[in-house]
Amino acid sequence: MQIFLDTANIDQIREAAGLGIISGVTTNPSLVARETTSDYEAVTKKICSIVSGPVSVEVLAEDAEAMIKEARVKAAWAPNVNIKIPMTAEGLKATSVLSKEDIKINMTLCFSANQALLAALAGATYASIFIGRLDDAGHDGMQVVEDTMMILANYPELDAQLIAASIRNPMHVTRAALAGVDVATVPYAVLMQMMRHPLTDIGIKRFLADWKSVSKK
Ligand code: G3P
């Protein structure tokens, strides 16, 4: 499984990239707005100068024709830009056109296995299922992910990859990995939680203390 970082924060991206474990970045308008900038292009170019893997950039247009135009412009910002398109009828139309132009699409805001199946049929490279938001609404987000994995396994000719998105805690990542998802896009705070364990810290302290006591002898 690959891990993408779900943020538009440059410091966090730099830090996570330095760990050598992230393969890409996903952004959305809310994440960019959180960085108090409306310059999506500048933020994207900066991210793409740090990360060589896929960087998802969302379109804001709502009809297919405008989405296609916007996607072509944004895809030219950097060679590793992928375009995030929402799962709507217009989004599907745009995805089927753009995927034939070799523009990689991350179909976002998928909340059911059927939506992810349609994204795959339209030629999306990725379908993003929002686990946390499903859980928040009283559904079982991970069940949707597991069902979608089974469906995609039944049809090897569909080569869309599944992104576990809207990740809220490390268990979401573990369960996504157990389900065999291709990618989990993870907020920085969750990445830090995944890395740390109190017993690791205690273990390091104990090793150093033992070493200091023997080196005094
Ligand atoms: O990138 C889309 C998704 O991961 C957003 O997550 O936490 O806003 O539901 P969240």
Boltz pocket constraint, residues with backbone or C-beta under 6 A from the ligand:
constraints:
  - pocket:
      binder: B
      contacts: [[A, 6], [A, 26], [A, 27], [A, 28], [A, 130], [A, 132], [A, 133], [A, 165], [A, 166], [A, 167], [A, 185]]
      max_distance: 6.0
